[in-house]
Amino acid sequence: DMQNMAEMRSIPGSESTSRNSSTTASRGGFPWASQPEMLRAAQKDEFYHQHLRALFQDVSRRTLGLQEAARRQKQVNLLASALYYGLSTGCGLQTLGEEYCDIIQVVGGGVQAPRPARQFLLVALKVLPPFLLDHIRLRLLQSSRAPGQPPSDAASRRNAHRPSPP
């Protein structure tokens, strides 16, 4: 997860810092972000990420048609994720959730922002695993089927209406 690769700090003088008196300033001058702040940021990011995915899916349905959009849903979701996290974390900016909670990602004991290579890695680790795991899961399902077995119940229902060849 992105929080494990770059530490999270609260921005000094922000509302969330004044609410949370249990955080202490580190050598970098930023207090550590508390668990509730990181959880709120993750929830807010998920909300905006889901909203962006829904918008992308709507645009793909309108431009590609229902069937093609359904076939390309995973790629559309990947594009939405890459756009959301790439334009925020990938560019060295706060995500909307981090901005909402007044927290920033820092490295090196809380003194500096992540370098571009680490930002790219953070985005890749956030975006690619769900896509790749789903792809692997589908491949495993396909390879575990018997050679003549239909891919799903829906496919067997479609084939049931067709007359069998003589």
HELIX and SHEET records of a PDB file:
HELIX    1   1 MET A    2  MET A    5  1                                   4    
HELIX    2   2 GLU A   15  ARG A   19  1                                   5    
HELIX    3   3 GLN A   35  LEU A   64  1                                  30    
HELIX    4   4 LEU A   66  ARG A   71  1                                   6    
HELIX    5   5 GLN A   73  LEU A   87  1                                  15    
HELIX    6   6 THR A   89  CYS A   91  5                                   3    
HELIX    7   7 LEU A   96  TYR A  100  1                                   5    
HELIX    8   8 PRO A  116  SER A  144  1                                  29    
HELIX    9   9 ASP A  153  ALA A  160  1                                   8    
SHEET    1   A 2 GLU A   7  SER A  10  0                                        
SHEET    2   A 2 ILE A 103  VAL A 106 -1                                        
END                                                                             
